[in-house]
Amino acid sequence: MTDVLNIAAYKFVALDELPALRQRLLDAASASALRGTILLAEEGINLFLAGDAAAVRDFVAAELRGDPRFADLEVKESWSAATPFRRLRVRIKREIIRMDRPAIRPAAGRAPAVDAATLARWLDAGRDDAGRELVMLDTRNGFEVDAGRFRGALDWRLSRFGEFPAALEAHAASLRGKTVVSYCTGGIRCEKAALLMREQGLEHVLQLDGGILRYFEQVGGRHFDGECFVFDQRVALDERLAPAG
């Protein structure tokens, strides 16, 4: 049976009164017997939760989308036979994904994105609709890339996302004139990465909307070799968004 609903979601949005928000979400998630992690920062929210399907969806509807700041929160779903988290944690952080570049503020405006179906078509052709060479840039840690990646994607062997700015500085020249699509697990890292690349003067940069999880959901495993590493007890998901192995 696969009756445990797992969700992943994030949103860059200006937040204040974080302790009160933390307590509200902690109380509601605890009351619904949800497990996982919710990260809060002044720049937004990032969460991975699992539990009974009705309880998870009620939490999303009432506690998240019921808050005007999260009304359009996009949630990615997958299923498992058991809850892949040991406990519930709601934490306040400096950033919901750490880059140490405070000038990069996605809440002020997203980088352009490409949807899964369009990307798959571009990968079929090896070029975008303008005829430019297409480069897939993996913004995840090296051990995540080792579990699976888009075929031929660039891998800068990051050990943490905070290393991305320095890696970009070292490799930016090789990306000029090409269409660069940054991608990650669920979209949060590649969104910041795309904004930084545009700030550094790269003109044709896009993020993969919703990351690998949304791509698997909408397209499957076309052009992707291996599985998608996830930071819970499932370890990796296959193209059906089921635990691999």
C-alpha positions as CSV (number, residue, x, y, z in Angstrom):
1,M,0.0,0.0,0.0
2,T,1.1,3.6,-0.7
3,D,-1.3,5.5,1.5
4,V,1.0,8.1,2.9
5,L,1.0,11.4,1.1
6,N,4.3,13.3,0.8
7,I,4.3,16.9,-0.3
8,A,7.1,19.3,-1.1
9,A,6.5,23.1,-1.6
10,Y,8.3,26.4,-1.3
11,K,7.5,30.0,-2.0
12,F,9.7,33.1,-1.9
13,V,7.6,35.8,-0.2
14,A,8.3,38.4,2.3
15,L,7.5,37.2,5.8
16,D,7.5,38.8,9.2
17,E,6.5,37.9,12.8
18,L,8.3,34.5,12.2
19,P,8.0,33.2,15.8
20,A,4.2,33.5,15.7
21,L,4.0,31.9,12.3
22,R,6.3,29.1,13.4
23,Q,4.1,28.4,16.4
24,R,0.9,28.4,14.4
25,L,2.2,26.0,11.8
26,L,3.8,23.8,14.4
27,D,0.6,23.5,16.4
28,A,-1.6,22.8,13.3
29,A,0.8,20.2,11.8
30,S,1.2,18.5,15.2
31,A,-2.5,18.3,15.7
32,S,-2.8,16.6,12.2
33,A,0.0,14.1,13.1
34,L,2.1,15.3,10.2
35,R,5.9,14.7,10.1
36,G,8.6,16.4,8.2
37,T,10.3,19.8,8.1
38,I,9.0,23.4,7.6
39,L,11.7,26.1,7.2
40,L,10.7,29.8,7.6
41,A,12.8,32.9,6.8
42,E,12.2,36.5,6.0
43,E,12.5,35.4,2.3
44,G,9.8,32.7,2.4
45,I,8.8,29.1,3.3
46,N,10.2,25.7,2.3
47,L,8.5,22.5,3.4
48,F,8.5,18.7,3.2
49,L,5.7,17.0,5.0
50,A,4.0,13.6,5.1
51,G,0.9,12.0,6.7
52,D,-2.6,10.9,6.1
53,A,-3.7,12.3,2.7
54,A,-6.8,14.1,4.1
55,A,-4.8,15.6,6.9
56,V,-2.1,16.8,4.6
57,R,-4.5,18.4,2.2
58,D,-6.5,20.0,5.0
59,F,-3.3,21.5,6.4
60,V,-2.4,22.9,3.0
61,A,-5.8,24.4,2.4
62,A,-6.4,25.9,5.9
63,E,-3.0,26.7,7.3
64,L,-1.0,27.5,4.1
65,R,-3.3,28.6,1.3
66,G,-5.6,30.1,3.9
67,D,-2.8,32.6,4.5
68,P,-2.9,35.3,1.7
69,R,0.9,35.1,1.5
70,F,0.8,31.4,0.6
71,A,-2.5,31.5,-1.4
72,D,-0.9,30.4,-4.6
73,L,1.5,27.9,-3.1
74,E,2.3,25.1,-5.6
75,V,2.5,21.6,-4.0
76,K,4.2,18.6,-5.5
77,E,2.8,15.2,-4.3
78,S,4.2,11.7,-4.1
79,W,3.2,8.6,-2.2
80,S,4.9,6.0,0.1
81,A,4.0,3.0,2.2
82,A,5.3,4.6,5.4
83,T,6.0,8.1,6.6
84,P,9.7,8.9,5.6
85,F,10.3,11.4,8.4
86,R,10.9,10.5,12.1
87,R,9.5,13.7,13.6
88,L,8.1,17.2,12.9
89,R,10.4,20.2,12.8
90,V,9.5,23.9,12.2
91,R,12.5,26.1,12.1
92,I,13.3,29.7,11.6
93,K,16.4,30.2,9.4
94,R,18.3,33.1,7.8
95,E,17.5,31.7,4.4
96,I,15.2,28.9,3.3
97,I,18.0,27.8,1.0
98,R,21.4,29.2,1.8
99,M,23.4,31.0,-0.8
100,D,24.9,33.9,1.2
101,R,24.0,36.4,-1.5
102,P,21.4,38.7,0.2
103,A,21.0,40.8,-3.0
104,I,19.4,37.8,-4.6
105,R,15.8,38.1,-3.5
106,P,13.4,35.9,-5.5
107,A,10.4,37.4,-3.7
108,A,11.0,40.6,-5.6
109,G,10.7,38.8,-9.0
110,R,11.2,35.3,-10.3
111,A,13.7,34.3,-13.0
112,P,11.9,33.2,-16.2
113,A,11.0,29.5,-16.1
114,V,10.5,26.7,-18.6
115,D,7.8,24.1,-18.1
116,A,8.5,20.4,-18.2
117,A,6.8,19.7,-21.6
118,T,8.7,22.5,-23.3
119,L,12.0,21.4,-21.9
120,A,11.5,17.8,-23.0
121,R,10.8,19.1,-26.5
122,W,14.0,21.2,-26.5
123,L,16.0,18.2,-25.2
124,D,14.6,16.1,-28.1
125,A,16.0,18.8,-30.5
126,G,19.1,19.7,-28.5
127,R,18.2,23.4,-28.9
128,D,15.6,25.8,-27.8
129,D,13.0,27.4,-30.0
130,A,15.4,30.2,-31.0
131,G,18.0,27.6,-32.2
132,R,20.4,28.3,-29.4
133,E,22.5,25.4,-27.9
134,L,20.8,24.1,-24.7
135,V,22.8,23.5,-21.5
136,M,21.3,21.8,-18.5
137,L,23.0,23.0,-15.3
138,D,22.5,20.8,-12.2
139,T,22.6,23.0,-9.1
140,R,22.4,20.2,-6.5
141,N,25.2,18.6,-4.4
142,G,27.5,16.1,-6.1
143,F,26.1,13.1,-4.2
144,E,22.6,14.0,-5.4
145,V,23.8,14.2,-9.0
146,D,25.3,10.8,-8.6
147,A,21.9,9.3,-8.0
148,G,20.5,10.7,-11.3
149,R,20.6,13.7,-13.6
150,F,19.6,15.0,-16.9
151,R,21.7,13.4,-19.6
152,G,24.8,15.5,-20.4
153,A,24.0,18.0,-17.7
154,L,26.8,20.2,-16.2
155,D,27.8,19.1,-12.7
156,W,30.1,21.4,-10.8
157,R,30.6,18.9,-7.9
158,L,29.1,21.2,-5.3
159,S,29.2,20.0,-1.7
160,R,26.7,22.6,-0.7
161,F,24.6,25.2,-2.5
162,G,26.6,28.0,-0.9
163,E,29.5,27.1,-3.3
164,F,27.4,27.8,-6.4
165,P,28.4,31.6,-6.7
166,A,32.1,30.7,-6.8
167,A,31.5,27.9,-9.3
168,L,29.5,30.2,-11.5
169,E,32.3,32.8,-11.5
170,A,34.7,30.1,-12.6
171,H,32.5,28.8,-15.4
172,A,30.4,31.7,-16.6
173,A,32.4,32.4,-19.7
174,S,31.6,28.9,-21.1
175,L,27.8,29.6,-20.7
176,R,27.6,32.8,-22.7
177,G,25.5,32.7,-25.8
178,K,23.7,29.5,-24.8
179,T,20.4,28.8,-23.2
180,V,21.1,27.6,-19.7
181,V,18.4,25.8,-17.8
182,S,19.1,25.4,-14.1
183,Y,17.5,22.6,-12.3
184,C,17.3,21.0,-8.9
185,T,14.9,18.7,-6.9
186,G,11.9,20.8,-6.4
187,G,12.8,24.3,-7.8
188,I,14.1,26.3,-4.9
189,R,17.9,26.1,-5.6
190,C,17.6,26.5,-9.3
191,E,15.4,29.6,-8.8
192,K,18.1,31.4,-6.8
193,A,20.8,30.1,-9.2
194,A,19.0,31.4,-12.3
195,L,18.6,34.9,-10.7
196,L,22.3,35.0,-9.8
197,M,23.3,34.0,-13.4
198,R,21.1,36.7,-14.8
199,E,22.7,39.2,-12.3
200,Q,26.1,38.1,-13.6
201,G,25.1,39.0,-17.2
202,L,24.1,35.7,-18.7
203,E,21.2,36.6,-21.0
204,H,19.5,33.3,-21.8
205,V,18.9,31.7,-18.4
206,L,15.8,29.8,-17.3
207,Q,14.9,27.7,-14.3
208,L,13.1,24.4,-14.6
209,D,9.7,25.1,-13.2
210,G,9.0,22.8,-10.2
211,G,12.4,21.0,-10.6
212,I,12.9,17.3,-11.2
213,L,9.8,16.4,-9.2
214,R,7.5,18.4,-11.4
215,Y,9.3,17.1,-14.6
216,F,8.7,13.5,-13.5
217,E,5.1,14.2,-12.7
218,Q,4.4,15.8,-16.1
219,V,6.8,14.1,-18.5
220,G,8.3,11.0,-16.8
221,G,11.9,10.0,-17.2
222,R,12.6,11.2,-20.7
223,H,16.3,12.5,-20.9
224,F,16.8,11.7,-17.3
225,D,19.2,8.9,-16.2
226,G,18.8,7.4,-12.7
227,E,16.6,8.5,-9.8
228,C,16.0,11.8,-8.0
229,F,17.7,11.9,-4.6
230,V,15.4,13.2,-1.8
231,F,16.4,14.1,1.8
232,D,14.2,11.6,3.6
233,Q,14.1,7.9,4.4
234,R,12.9,7.1,0.8
235,V,16.4,8.2,-0.4
236,A,15.5,8.5,-4.1
237,L,12.4,8.5,-6.3
238,D,12.0,7.0,-9.7
239,E,10.2,8.6,-12.7
240,R,6.8,7.5,-11.3
241,L,7.6,9.4,-8.0
242,A,7.8,6.1,-6.2
243,P,10.6,5.1,-3.8
244,A,13.4,3.7,-6.0
245,G,14.5,0.1,-5.4
